[in-house]
């Protein structure tokens, strides 16, 4: 048995995720406590993430806690984790994925197709902006920041006709009834890593790899490794209007990606490919191949 401290953001969803990992580790005989922290990403709510430094703003303070030894592991929504971790850190574990889809949430309309022309849809993601524009160029897409509860409150106050959120977060917090409609991936391709949890450690903490190994879900890890490789090869950051989503069909990993121009010009560039993937290197190679095809199709 070991004593472990989990660094976590203090949003309701982040705390749910940390508690989930804590329970799983305690079931395996570890003693676990939480270290709650507020990150720069939680504090800056008046500007889009792409303008203030990207998703890495949600993980930096947690990494400092790992570096200083105040915490042993950090639990992240994998889509918030930069594609390249800083020197001295590694992703020790990727857990089984929750629903990876995007969710349509509205108090007045049952689906995107029912929105009238000019309706206001909220999202903080450039990926969702370009995919929504491709589906409904007649809508008004407005920025939406804040944690999950804040975003839902802004919808309920009437600031938006609908908002688009990750289905996984809503389900984890027992808010599934708020989902009016889940977008199938062929309509709205998810972000790299969406719905999966990743556990970050200091690279020199070999002792933690054994403790975390039982929590890892290999097929999820391979799928998100391919998705993240697309993003990394494209210069991946949250200021990129890029979607990447992989699923296994037998031993073949099928990877789809899409890129759109955030300035609104031109059609989406869409690519799909498949390969037999049994390890992280093969997953990454598939992702790099798909990224090369995106660039050949005009993505930048």
N, C-alpha and C positions, 0 to 999 in steps of 0.2 A: 504494500500500500504506500502511496505517496501523497504529499500535500500539494495541491495545485491551485494557482490563482488565475482566473480568467479575466483578461482586460476586455471591457465591452463599452460601447456607446450606451447612453442612458435613454435612448428612445424606447418606446414600449416594444417595438419589434426587435430591436437589438437585444433587449433584456430577455425577451422570450427565447431568442436563439441561444443566448448564453446559458439560460436556465435549462434549456433542452440538452445542451452538451454537458452541463453540470450533472444532470440526472443520469445520463448515460455513463459518465465516468464514475459516479458514485455507485451505480449498480455493479461496476467492476472493482469496487473496493477502494477507490481513491477518495481522499478528503478534499473537497473543492469549495473555494470561496470566489466571490465576484468582486472585481474592482471597476466600479462605474466611472465613466469619464465623459466629458463633453468635448467634442472635436471642433475644429475650425469649420468643417462642413455643416455642423449643426448650428453654428453661430451665425454664419453668413446666409441670410435668407432673402436678401433683396436683389440678388443677382443670380444669373444662371451659373451652374457649376462650371460650364465650359469657359466662362469668362474669368473665374477666380482661382483656377488651378486644378479643376477636375476632381474625379472621385477619390483621388489619393488624400484629399482633405479629410476624409472620414477614417483614415487608418493611421495617419502620422503619429498622433498622440498615443495611440495604442502601441505602436512600435517603440516609442520612447520608453513606455512602461516596461516592455519586454527587455529593451537594451539595459535599462537601469536595474533589472532584476525585481521590480515591484510586481510583475506578473510573469507567468510561465507561458501562457498561450493567449492568443487573441482570436475571437470568433468573428467572422465577417460574412456578410452577403457577398458571394463571390463576384457578382457583377460590380461591386464597389472597389474591388481590389485591383490596383494597377497591374498591367500586364507584365511588367518587370519589377520584382521586389527589390528594395535597396540591398546593397551588399550586406551580408551577414544575417539575412532573414530567408526563411524558406517556407513553402506551403507544405505542411506535414501531412495533411489529410483533407480530402474532399468527401463530403457526406452525401447520402442518397438525396436525389433531387425531389423537391416538391413540384407541383404543377408549374411548368416553365412559361406558361402562356401569359399574354397581356389580358387584362380584364377591362371591359367597358362598364363604367359606373355612372349611373344617372338616376335622378329622382323622377324624371318625367318621361324618359324615352327608353325603350326596351333594347335597342340596338343602334349601332352607328347609322345604318341605312334609314332609320326613322327620324334622324335629326333633320330639321329644316335647313335650307340653305342659309349660310351666315351664322349658324349656331356657334357658340363659343365652347371650344374643347380645351381643357387644361392638361399640359404635360410638361415636364422639365427635361425631357429627353430628345435630343436631336434625331435619334433613330426613330422615335415615335412620330416626330414631326414629319419626316420625309415619307414614312409609311402611311400615315394618315392622309397626307396630301395626295399620295398616289391613289388612295381609295376614294377620297372625298375632297377634291380641290376647291369645292365651294364653301368649306367650313372656315371659321376663324380660329386659329390655333394660338393660344395664349400661354405664357410661362406659368408654371405651378411649382413652387418650392415648399419645403417644410416636411416634417415627418408625416407618416400615414394619417394620423388623427387630424393633423392640421390641414392636410389636403382634403380630407372628407368634410371637415368643418367649412372650408371655403366653398365647396360644392353645395353644402346644405344652406349656406348663407345666400346662395343664388348668384355667386360670382361667375359660375360656369354652368352651361347646360349639361355637360358631361365631362368626366375626367377619365384618363387611362392610367391604370396602375398595374403593378405585377400581381397576378393572381396569388402567388405564393405567400406574400405578406398578408394579404387579406385572409387567406385560409388559416395561416398560423395564428392569427389573432382572433379567430372565431368570427370574422367579419364576412364570411362567404356569402351570407344573404345580401350583402351590398352589390355583389357581382350580378349585373343584369344579363351579361353575355360575355363569354370568353372567346377571344379571337383565336381561331385555328392558325397554326404556324404559316399556312399558305396565304393567309390574309395579312397577318402582322407577325413577321418573323422575330422571335425573341432576341434579346441581347445575349452576348457571350456570357455564360455562367449563370444566367437568370434562373432563380429558384433553387440554386445549390448553395450550401454553406461550406466555407473553407476555413481551416484552422492554421494560423500562422505561428511560427516559433522562431527563436534564434537558431541559426543554422548549426551552431555548436552544441545544441541541446539534444544530443543523440538519445539521451535517456527518455525523452518525450515521445520519440517515434514508436517505441514499443507500446506505451500507454495509449496512443492515439490510433494505432493500427486497426483495432477492432471496430472503430467508428467509420473507417474508410469504406466507400462504395466504388468498386473498381470500374464498373461500366459508366457511372456518372463521371468519375475522374477522367477517364479516357475521352468521353464526349466533350467535357468542358475544356480539356487540354487542346483538343482540335479547334474548338471555338475561339479560345484565347490566342491560339497561334495565328488565326486569321487576323485578329485585332492587332496583335503584336507586329505582324509583318506589314500591316497597313499604317503603322505608327501609332497604335491604339491608345486612345484616350477617350474620355466621355465627351470631348468636343468633336467626336467623329460620328457622322450619321451612318453607322454601320450595324448590321444585324448578322448574327452567326448562330446557327443552331444545328446540333448533331444528334442523331438517334441510331441505335443499333438495329439492324435487321440481320439476325444470325450473327456471323462473325464480322460482317461488313458494317463499318461505320459510315452512315450517310450524312454528309455535311452540306448544309445550304447556307448561303450568305447573300446579303443584299446591301447595296450602297446607293445613297441618293444625294443629290446636290442640295445642301441646306439653303442655298440662294434661290432654289425653286426651279432651276433650269433643267430640262431634259428628263428622260424616263429613269426609273430605277435600273441599276445594273444588278442582275441576278445570276448567281452561279450555283451549280450543285455538283458534287462529286462523291465518290464512295471508294473505300479501300478496306482491305482486311487489316484490322488494327488490334494488336495484342499488347502493345506497350506505349508508354508516353512518347517515345521518340517517333513511332509510326503515326500517332495521333497528331503530333506537331507537324510532321511532314505533310499529312493530308491538309492541315490548315494552311500551311505555306503555299501548297499547290493551288488551293482555292483563292488565296489572296492574290497570287500571280494572275489567275484568270480574271479576277475582279479588275485588276489594273489594266489588263489587256482589253477589257470591255469599257474602259474609260474612267474607272474609279480612281480617286487620288487621295 
